[in-house]
Amino acid sequence: MMADHVDTILAQWKTQRPDLDCSPMAVIGRLVRAKQIVNPKLDSVFKSFELSSVEFDILASMRRFGSPVTPTELYQTLMLSSGAMSTRIDGLVKRGFVERHASETDRRSCTITLTASGTTLIDEVVNAHVENERQMLSSLSLDEQEQLAGLLRKWLIANE
């Protein structure tokens, strides 16, 4: 099997610190390296639709919910501050992708819904996003992808 960037780092550590078991670096280093490779590829798809990754996350979350959501539900789901969420929602309202609807019972509250153009846009972006992810994973068989997903799920459950 060919060596990757992390193999080089591990070999250097083995030379400099043969007393130290650096095997955790094999996994964590590859996760970090994968993030460095994946994020720009994800962002390129979002940018092709004139969206940031946060805007994509907001629109995709709304599409998954399938019903009106509050800004609080969105920022808790996406782990953003309420101020950051308000700013992003304002931008999406101005672009015609979402609408705010005031609460009839609480004037401090509102719900957010996708507009028809917002729904059309996010459906197109999600299609391109999934195809982009499919391409990134194409070096793995479907069985290998399932195995990797299962291992990552197990790790996330233990660490989230």
N, C-alpha and C positions, 0 to 999 in steps of 0.2 A: 504494500500500500504506500502511496506517496505521502510525503511529509507536508504538514501545513505550518502556518505561522506559529502556532502554539507548540508544535513539536520542536521548533527551533529554540523557543524560549525554555522549554523543559530541558533540552539538551545542555543549554548554557548553564542553567541552575545545577544540573547534575555534575557538571564540570567544576563549578565554583563552590557548591555546597553538597557534596556527595552524602553528607550526614543527614540532610533534610529530605523528608518525603514530600515532594511537591505534587503528588498525584491529584490533589484537589484542583490545582491549577489547570489540569487537563480538561476538566469539565467547566469550571467557572470561566477560565480564559476563553474557551470556545463559545460560551454563552455571550460574553462581552463582545467578542469578535463578530459573532453572528449579528448582534444588535447593530454594530457599526456598519455591517454590510446591508442588513435588511432595511433599516430606517431610511436611507437615501432612496432606495428602490420604491418603498411605499410612498414617500413624499413626492417622487416624480410623477406618480399616477395622480395624486391629489392635485398637484400643481397644474397638471394638464387640464384639469377641470376648474382651475382658478380657486382652489380650496386649500386651506392649511390643514394639517393633520388634526388639529383641535376642531375645526369646522366640520371636517369629515366625521369625527367622533360624535359630535353633537347631532348632526343630521342622521347618521347611522343609528345612534341610540334612539332617536325619536321614531325612526322607521321600525326598529325592532319592538319598541313599546306598543306601537299600533294604535295608540290613543293619546289624547292630550296629556302633556306632562307639565309639571311645575318646574321653574328654574331650579328649585331646591333639589328635586329628584334628579335633574340632569347633573348639577354640580357634584352631588354625592356619588352618582354613578361614575362620573369621569374624574373625580378627585381634583376638581378645580375650586378656586375660591369663588364666593358668590359674586364678587366684583368682576373677576375675569369672565365668569359666565354671562353676566349682564352685558358686558362689552361685546362678547362674541354674538350673543343673541341679537343685540342692536344691529350689528353688521349684517347678520342673516336676514333680519326684518327689512333693512334698507335695500337688500338685494332681491327681496321678494321670495325668499325660500321658506320663511316661517312667518307666522302671525302670532301676536299676543292677544289674549282674550281676558279681559278683566273679570275677576270673580264677582258674582252677584251678591255674595254673602260677606266678603272680606275685601275691602278696597285696597288693602296692602298686597293682595295675592293676585296671581294671574296664572293662566295656563298657556302653553306654547303648542302650536300645531304646525305641521308641515303644510305648505301650500301645494297646489297641484304641480307647480314648476319645481318646488323643492322635492316632492316625491319623485318626479321624473328624473331630476338631477341625481338624487342619491341612488336610485335604482341603476342608472347608468354607471355611476362611480363604483358602486358595489360590484357590478359585473366586471369592470376593468380591474378592480382591486383583487377579486378572487382569482382572476386569470393571472395577474401578476404574481400572486402567492403560489399559484399552481406552477408557474414557470420557475420560481425560486426553489421549489421542492422537487423539480423534475429529475434531479439526480438520485432521488430515493424512490424505491418501489412503493406501492400503496401499503404493503405490509410494513415496510420500514417506517413510513410516515405514521401509521397507526401506533407502532411500537414507540417511536419518539414522542408522539403526542401523549401516550399513556405514561411514559417516564416523566415527562415534564409536568403532567397533571399531578402525579404523585409527589413530585418535589414542591410544586406550588401549594398543594394542600398542606404540606408540612411547614411551609415557610410564610404563607400569607397571614 
